[in-house]
Amino acid sequence: MAEPVNLNQARKARAKQDAKAAAAQNRVRFGRSKAERAEAQAHARKADSQLDGAKREP
């Protein structure tokens, strides 16, 4: 005979597993180190300054 299953515990376990999967996806999508963020920000600042330097004033 099968063991009885506590449905409340099963529901909570499934929700916890889904939350862990979502967290893993977010780590892949948004997870960057501080150095990587700083490098991207410096690159964006340099590109902005080069673009501003190339503008022609009427």
C-alpha positions in Angstrom: 0.0 0.0 0.0 1.2 3.5 -0.8 2.3 6.0 1.8 -0.1 8.8 2.6 1.0 12.2 1.2 0.6 15.4 3.0 -0.7 17.7 0.2 0.2 20.9 2.0 3.9 19.7 2.3 3.9 18.6 -1.4 2.5 22.0 -2.5 5.1 23.9 -0.5 7.9 21.7 -1.8 6.8 22.3 -5.4 6.7 26.1 -4.8 10.2 26.0 -3.2 11.5 24.0 -6.2 9.9 26.5 -8.6 11.4 29.5 -6.7 14.9 27.9 -6.9 14.5 27.4 -10.6 13.5 31.0 -11.1 16.4 32.2 -9.0 18.8 30.2 -11.1 17.5 31.8 -14.2 17.8 35.3 -12.7 21.4 34.6 -11.7 22.2 33.7 -15.3 20.3 36.7 -16.7 21.3 39.4 -14.3 24.3 38.1 -12.4 27.4 40.1 -13.2 30.3 40.9 -11.0 31.1 44.4 -9.7 34.1 44.5 -12.0 32.0 43.6 -15.0 29.4 46.3 -14.2 32.2 48.9 -13.7 33.8 48.0 -17.0 30.5 48.3 -18.9 29.8 51.6 -17.2 33.3 53.0 -18.1 32.9 51.8 -21.7 29.5 53.6 -21.9 31.0 56.8 -20.5 33.8 56.7 -23.0 31.4 56.1 -25.9 29.2 59.0 -24.7 32.2 61.3 -24.5 33.4 60.4 -28.0 29.9 61.0 -29.4 29.7 64.4 -27.6 33.1 65.3 -29.0 32.0 64.5 -32.6 29.0 66.8 -32.5 29.0 69.8 -34.8 27.6 73.0 -33.4 25.5 75.1 -35.9 
